[in-house]
Amino acid sequence: MKVLHLVSVYPRRQDDPEVPWLRTMLHHLSERGHESLVLAPAWRGLRSHGIDGIAVHRFRYAPASLEILTGEEGAPNKIARRPWMQLLAVPYILCGAWRAFQICRRERPDLLHVHWPFPHALCALPAAWLLGIPVVTHFYLAELLLRRKFPFVTPFLSLAVAMSRKVVAISRYTAGQVRSIRATDIAVIPYGGASTPSEAPPPPPEGRPVILFVGRHVERKGIPTLLQAMEHLRTEADLVVCGHGDQTESLKVLARRSPAAARITFPGRVDAEQLSALYARCSVFCLPSVIDSRGDTEGLGTVPLEAYAHGKPVVCSDVGGIPDVVEDGRSGLLVPPGDAVALAEALDRILGNPELARSMGSYGQELIRGRFSWPRLAEEIEGVWLDATRDPGSV
C-alpha cells in the first residue's frame, strides 16, 4: 500500500534524533513492501526533503522564525510556557489540511495514517471526505490530555474517532482515555524504540553502582522524586541524569542541595555511542514518572525498552502506560508515582541483589525479541491497515 502519515514531528536531517521509533517503524513497513509518505510541519522554514528513502513533505504555516510550534519539546509544553503560541494552531491546521489535500490528489495514497489525531485529524479531513481515502488514527495520549485544559478539544477528538476506519492506541491506558470520549474498537499496539538485544545480559559493572535516567527534563518525568530517593538510598550509588528540558536548571539546583550531590551528574544530551556506554555502565535504569500539573503522564514509556535491550533491570512508576512495558517483578519493579521512599527501596532491592538484576535483564531481552520486536509491531500495524482498507464503511 501507499500510505500518507500525518505527523507533528519527523527528523529534519539524517542525524536528527526526533521520533526514532516512528522512523524505524516506517523502515520496517517499507521492508514489508509498503510505500510511506510523510507530511510534517516545517521547522524554521525547512523545505520538503527525503530521509531513508522516504519523501518528507513539509507544510509552511508561519514566518520561518515562528515555525517552532512542534518539535524538540512538544507543543503542549511549549504552549504551557508561552500561551501566545496557541495563535499558531489555526494556520497550522489550515495549511496542513491544504497541503494534505494537494499531496493526496497528486499521489492518491491508499490510506491516511493520522498520528496525534488532534489536530492532525482535522488536517486529514478534507482529503478523506472529498477524495474518499480511508483513515487510521493513532493515539499517543498527549493529545487526549489536552482536553483537561482545553475542553473544546473533546468534540474534535470524537470526530477523529468517528472518521476513522480503525483506531490504534499505544497502551491500555491510552485506549481507555479514547473510549471515555467515544466508544469504539481499538487496537492496542505499543511502539518500539529499542535496538536489537545482545545474546545475554552483560556481567555486573565494576565499581560503585550507577542508576541511569534518560529522557526529557519535564514535569511528568518525575525527576525530583528520583533526586529525593537518593537521600533515602541505603546503597552508595551514583545517579546519571541524561537529557535536557525546561526543568534542567531547577533540577541541578535540587541536586546541589542533596546530601548525595557529589554522586549526581547531568551529562546533558548524549549521542548514541555515549548512551550505549552509559547503559553498559549502569546497574539499573529508572523512570520515576508522575501525573503532572496538567494531568499529563506517560502514554507508554518506551525508554525502558532500550534498557531491556542492554540487559538492564528497570525501576519505574506504576502510572499511565508504563505497566504495559514493565512486568512487575519480572523485567523490573513498579512503584507508586511520587513516592521517593518506595522508589529508593525498589532501587536498593535490585542494587543489593545481582542475581535478581541479571534475571530481570534477561527477561527484558525476551520482551524485546517478542512482544516489542520491530517485525512483530510492523506486522500488527500492517494488519490494521489491511482491515481499514477492506472495511466497507464510509469515512
C-alpha positions as CSV (number, residue, x, y, z in Angstrom):
1,M,0.0,0.0,0.0
2,K,0.9,3.6,-0.3
3,V,0.3,5.4,3.0
4,L,0.5,9.1,3.9
5,H,1.5,9.6,7.5
6,L,0.4,12.9,9.1
7,V,2.7,13.8,12.0
8,S,3.6,16.7,14.2
9,V,7.3,16.0,14.0
10,Y,9.7,14.0,11.9
11,P,13.5,14.0,11.6
12,R,14.7,17.2,9.9
13,R,18.1,15.7,8.8
14,Q,19.8,12.3,8.7
15,D,21.2,12.6,12.2
16,D,18.2,14.2,13.9
17,P,17.2,12.1,17.0
18,E,13.5,13.1,16.8
19,V,10.9,10.2,16.9
20,P,13.4,7.4,16.2
21,W,10.7,4.8,16.9
22,L,8.5,6.2,14.1
23,R,11.4,6.4,11.7
24,T,12.3,2.8,12.4
25,M,8.7,1.7,12.2
26,L,8.4,3.1,8.7
27,H,11.6,1.4,7.7
28,H,10.2,-2.0,8.8
29,L,6.9,-1.3,7.0
30,S,8.9,-0.5,3.9
31,E,10.6,-3.8,4.2
32,R,7.2,-5.4,4.1
33,G,6.5,-3.8,0.7
34,H,4.6,-0.6,1.7
35,E,5.4,2.9,0.5
36,S,5.3,5.6,3.1
37,L,5.0,9.3,2.5
38,V,5.2,11.7,5.5
39,L,3.5,15.1,5.9
40,A,5.0,17.1,8.7
41,P,5.1,20.9,9.6
42,A,8.1,22.9,8.6
43,W,10.7,23.8,11.2
44,R,12.0,27.4,10.8
45,G,11.3,27.4,7.1
46,L,12.6,23.8,6.4
47,R,11.5,22.7,2.9
48,S,10.5,19.2,1.8
49,H,13.2,16.6,1.8
50,G,14.0,12.9,1.9
51,I,15.0,10.7,4.9
52,D,15.9,7.0,4.5
53,G,14.3,7.0,1.0
54,I,11.0,8.4,2.3
55,A,9.6,11.6,0.9
56,V,9.0,14.1,3.8
57,H,6.6,16.8,2.7
58,R,6.8,20.0,4.8
59,F,4.0,22.5,5.1
60,R,4.6,26.1,6.0
61,Y,2.3,27.7,8.5
62,A,4.0,30.9,9.7
63,P,7.1,33.0,9.1
64,A,10.2,30.9,9.4
65,S,11.1,32.3,12.8
66,L,7.7,31.3,14.3
67,E,7.7,27.7,12.9
68,I,8.6,26.2,16.2
69,L,5.2,25.0,17.5
70,T,6.2,21.3,17.3
71,G,9.5,19.5,17.7
72,E,12.2,19.2,20.3
73,E,9.9,19.5,23.3
74,G,6.3,19.1,22.2
75,A,3.6,21.6,21.6
76,P,1.7,21.2,24.9
77,N,4.8,22.0,27.0
78,K,5.7,25.0,24.7
79,I,2.1,26.4,24.9
80,A,2.0,26.0,28.7
81,R,5.1,28.3,28.9
82,R,4.2,30.6,26.1
83,P,0.4,30.8,25.7
84,W,0.7,33.1,22.6
85,M,1.8,30.0,20.6
86,Q,-1.9,28.9,20.6
87,L,-2.3,31.5,17.9
88,L,-0.3,29.3,15.6
89,A,-2.8,26.5,15.8
90,V,-5.3,27.8,13.3
91,P,-2.8,28.5,10.4
92,Y,-1.2,25.1,11.3
93,I,-4.4,23.3,10.8
94,L,-5.5,25.2,7.7
95,C,-2.1,24.9,6.0
96,G,-1.7,21.3,6.9
97,A,-5.1,20.4,5.5
98,W,-4.4,22.2,2.2
99,R,-1.1,20.5,1.8
100,A,-2.5,17.1,2.7
101,F,-5.2,17.6,0.1
102,Q,-2.7,18.6,-2.6
103,I,-0.5,15.6,-1.9
104,C,-3.4,13.2,-1.8
105,R,-4.8,14.5,-5.1
106,R,-1.4,14.0,-6.7
107,E,-0.2,10.8,-5.1
108,R,-3.5,9.0,-4.5
109,P,-2.5,7.1,-1.3
110,D,-4.5,4.1,-0.3
111,L,-4.7,5.2,3.3
112,L,-4.1,8.2,5.6
113,H,-2.4,7.3,8.9
114,V,-3.0,10.1,11.3
115,H,-0.6,10.3,14.2
116,W,-1.6,12.5,17.2
117,P,-5.2,13.0,16.0
118,F,-5.6,16.4,17.5
119,P,-5.0,18.4,15.4
120,H,-3.9,16.2,12.6
121,A,-7.3,14.5,12.0
122,L,-8.5,18.0,11.0
123,C,-5.7,18.2,8.5
124,A,-6.7,14.9,7.1
125,L,-10.5,15.6,6.9
126,P,-10.8,17.4,3.5
127,A,-8.7,14.7,1.7
128,A,-10.5,11.9,3.5
129,W,-14.0,13.1,2.7
130,L,-13.5,14.7,-0.7
131,L,-11.2,12.0,-2.2
132,G,-12.7,9.0,-0.3
133,I,-9.4,7.9,1.4
134,P,-9.8,5.7,4.5
135,V,-8.2,6.9,7.7
136,V,-6.5,5.2,10.6
137,T,-6.0,7.4,13.7
138,H,-3.1,6.6,16.1
139,F,-3.4,8.0,19.7
140,Y,-0.4,8.6,21.9
141,L,-2.2,10.1,25.0
142,A,-0.7,13.6,24.9
143,E,-3.4,14.9,22.5
144,L,-6.1,13.3,24.8
145,L,-4.9,15.0,27.9
146,L,-5.2,18.4,26.2
147,R,-8.9,18.3,26.8
148,R,-8.4,18.8,30.5
149,K,-7.1,22.3,30.0
150,F,-9.0,22.9,26.7
151,P,-12.5,21.3,26.8
152,F,-13.2,22.4,23.2
153,V,-10.7,19.8,22.1
154,T,-13.1,16.9,23.1
155,P,-15.5,17.3,20.1
156,F,-12.6,17.3,17.7
157,L,-11.2,14.1,19.3
158,S,-14.6,12.5,19.0
159,L,-14.7,13.5,15.3
160,A,-11.3,11.9,14.8
161,V,-12.6,8.6,16.1
162,A,-15.8,8.8,14.1
163,M,-14.0,9.4,10.8
164,S,-11.6,6.5,11.4
165,R,-11.9,3.1,9.8
166,K,-9.5,1.8,12.5
167,V,-8.2,3.3,15.8
168,V,-4.8,2.5,17.3
169,A,-3.7,3.3,20.9
170,I,-0.2,2.8,22.3
171,S,-1.3,1.4,25.6
172,R,-4.3,0.1,27.5
173,Y,-4.3,3.4,29.5
174,T,-4.4,5.4,26.3
175,A,-7.2,3.2,24.9
176,G,-9.2,3.8,28.0
177,Q,-8.9,7.6,27.5
178,V,-10.1,7.2,23.9
179,R,-13.1,5.2,24.9
180,S,-14.0,7.8,27.6
181,I,-14.6,10.1,24.6
182,R,-16.3,7.7,22.1
183,A,-16.9,4.0,22.3
184,T,-15.1,2.2,19.6
185,D,-12.9,-0.9,18.9
186,I,-9.2,-0.1,19.5
187,A,-6.1,-1.9,18.5
188,V,-3.5,-1.6,21.3
189,I,-0.1,-1.6,19.7
190,P,2.9,-0.3,21.6
191,Y,5.5,1.5,19.6
192,G,9.1,0.2,19.9
193,G,12.3,2.1,20.4
194,A,14.9,-0.4,21.3
195,S,17.9,-1.8,19.5
196,T,18.4,-5.5,18.9
197,P,19.4,-7.0,22.3
198,S,22.7,-8.8,22.8
199,E,22.7,-12.6,23.3
200,A,22.9,-12.4,27.1
201,P,22.8,-9.8,29.9
202,P,26.3,-8.3,30.5
203,P,28.1,-9.1,33.7
204,P,27.5,-6.6,36.6
205,P,29.6,-3.4,36.1
206,E,32.6,-2.9,38.3
207,G,32.9,-0.2,40.9
208,R,30.2,1.8,42.5
209,P,26.7,1.0,41.0
210,V,25.1,3.5,38.7
211,I,21.4,4.5,38.4
212,L,20.6,5.9,35.0
213,F,17.8,8.2,33.8
214,V,17.3,9.1,30.2
215,G,14.6,11.4,28.9
216,R,13.3,15.0,28.7
217,H,13.6,17.1,31.8
218,V,9.9,17.9,32.0
219,E,7.5,17.7,34.9
220,R,5.8,14.4,34.0
221,K,9.1,12.5,34.1
222,G,9.2,12.9,37.9
223,I,12.9,13.5,38.2
224,P,12.6,15.4,41.5
225,T,11.3,12.2,43.1
226,L,14.4,10.4,41.9
227,L,16.7,13.1,43.4
228,Q,14.8,12.8,46.7
229,A,15.1,9.0,46.5
230,M,18.9,9.4,46.5
231,E,18.6,10.7,50.1
232,H,16.8,7.5,51.2
233,L,19.0,5.1,49.3
234,R,21.0,2.6,51.6
235,T,23.3,1.6,48.7
236,E,26.0,4.1,47.9
237,A,25.3,4.6,44.2
238,D,25.9,7.2,41.5
239,L,23.0,8.8,39.6
240,V,23.4,9.9,36.0
241,V,20.5,12.1,34.6
242,C,20.7,12.3,30.8
243,G,18.7,14.7,28.7
244,H,17.6,18.3,28.7
245,G,14.4,20.3,29.1
246,D,12.7,23.2,30.7
247,Q,13.4,21.8,34.2
248,T,17.1,21.1,33.8
249,E,18.4,24.2,35.7
250,S,15.9,23.8,38.6
251,L,16.9,20.1,38.8
252,K,20.5,21.0,39.0
253,V,19.7,23.3,41.9
254,L,17.8,20.5,43.7
255,A,20.8,18.1,43.1
256,R,23.3,20.6,44.6
257,R,21.2,20.8,47.8
258,S,21.1,17.0,48.1
259,P,23.3,15.1,50.6
260,A,24.2,12.9,47.6
261,A,25.2,15.9,45.4
262,A,28.7,14.6,44.8
263,R,27.2,11.4,43.3
264,I,24.7,13.1,40.9
265,T,25.7,14.2,37.4
266,F,23.9,15.8,34.4
267,P,25.7,15.0,31.2
268,G,23.1,16.7,29.0
269,R,22.1,15.3,25.7
270,V,24.3,12.4,24.6
271,D,24.8,10.8,21.2
272,A,24.0,7.1,20.5
273,E,27.5,5.9,21.2
274,Q,27.7,7.8,24.6
275,L,24.3,6.5,25.5
276,S,25.2,2.9,24.8
277,A,28.3,3.3,27.0
278,L,26.1,4.7,29.8
279,Y,23.7,1.7,29.6
280,A,26.7,-0.7,29.7
281,R,28.0,1.1,32.8
282,C,24.7,1.3,34.7
283,S,23.3,-1.2,37.2
284,V,19.6,-0.2,36.8
285,F,17.5,2.2,34.8
286,C,14.9,4.4,36.5
287,L,11.9,6.2,35.1
288,P,10.1,7.9,38.0
289,S,7.2,9.4,36.0
290,V,4.2,11.2,37.6
291,I,1.0,12.8,36.6
292,D,1.9,16.4,36.1
293,S,0.0,19.5,36.9
294,R,-1.7,19.4,33.5
295,G,-2.8,15.8,34.0
296,D,-0.1,14.6,31.6
297,T,1.8,11.3,32.1
298,E,3.5,8.6,30.1
299,G,1.4,7.2,27.3
300,L,3.6,4.2,27.2
301,G,7.1,4.8,28.4
302,T,9.5,3.3,25.8
303,V,12.9,4.2,27.3
304,P,12.8,1.1,29.5
305,L,12.9,-0.9,26.2
306,E,16.3,0.4,25.5
307,A,17.4,-0.6,28.9
308,Y,16.0,-4.1,28.2
309,A,18.0,-4.3,25.0
310,H,21.1,-3.7,27.1
311,G,20.2,-6.4,29.6
312,K,19.4,-4.0,32.4
313,P,16.6,-4.2,35.0
314,V,14.3,-1.2,35.5
315,V,12.5,0.6,38.3
316,C,9.6,2.7,37.1
317,S,6.4,4.4,38.3
318,D,3.1,2.5,38.1
319,V,1.4,5.1,36.1
320,G,-0.1,5.7,32.6
321,G,1.0,3.2,30.0
322,I,4.2,2.1,31.8
323,P,2.7,-1.2,33.2
324,D,2.2,-2.2,29.5
325,V,6.0,-2.2,29.2
326,V,7.3,-3.2,32.7
327,E,6.2,-6.6,34.1
328,D,6.5,-6.0,37.9
329,G,8.9,-8.5,39.5
330,R,9.9,-10.0,36.2
331,S,11.5,-7.3,34.0
332,G,11.7,-4.7,36.8
333,L,9.8,-3.1,39.7
334,L,6.9,-0.7,39.7
335,V,6.4,1.8,42.5
336,P,3.7,4.4,43.3
337,P,4.4,7.7,41.4
338,G,5.9,10.5,43.5
339,D,6.9,8.2,46.4
340,A,10.6,8.8,47.0
341,V,10.9,6.2,49.8
342,A,9.3,3.4,47.8
343,L,11.5,4.3,44.8
344,A,14.6,4.1,47.0
345,E,13.5,0.8,48.4
346,A,13.0,-0.7,44.9
347,L,16.4,0.6,43.7
348,D,18.1,-0.9,46.8
349,R,16.4,-4.2,46.2
350,I,17.9,-4.5,42.8
351,L,21.2,-2.9,43.6
352,G,21.7,-5.4,46.5
353,N,20.8,-8.5,44.5
354,P,22.9,-9.0,41.4
355,E,21.2,-12.3,40.6
356,L,17.8,-10.6,40.6
357,A,19.2,-7.8,38.4
358,R,20.5,-10.3,35.9
359,S,17.3,-12.3,35.8
360,M,15.2,-9.2,35.2
361,G,17.7,-8.0,32.5
362,S,17.4,-11.4,30.8
363,Y,13.6,-11.3,30.9
364,G,13.6,-7.8,29.5
365,Q,15.6,-9.1,26.5
366,E,13.0,-11.7,25.9
367,L,10.3,-9.0,25.7
368,I,12.4,-7.1,23.1
369,R,12.7,-10.2,21.0
370,G,8.9,-11.0,21.4
371,R,6.2,-8.5,22.2
372,F,8.3,-5.4,21.4
373,S,10.2,-6.6,18.4
374,W,10.0,-4.3,15.4
375,P,9.0,-7.1,12.9
376,R,6.0,-8.0,15.2
377,L,4.9,-4.4,15.7
378,A,5.2,-3.7,11.9
379,E,3.1,-6.8,11.2
380,E,0.4,-5.6,13.7
381,I,0.3,-2.1,12.0
382,E,0.0,-3.8,8.6
383,G,-2.9,-5.8,9.9
384,V,-4.7,-2.6,10.9
385,W,-4.1,-1.1,7.5
386,L,-5.4,-4.2,5.7
387,D,-8.6,-4.1,7.9
388,A,-9.1,-0.4,7.3
389,T,-8.9,-0.7,3.5
390,R,-11.2,-3.8,3.5
391,D,-13.8,-2.1,5.7
392,P,-16.9,-1.3,3.6
393,G,-17.8,1.6,6.0
394,S,-17.6,5.2,4.7
395,V,-15.1,7.8,6.0
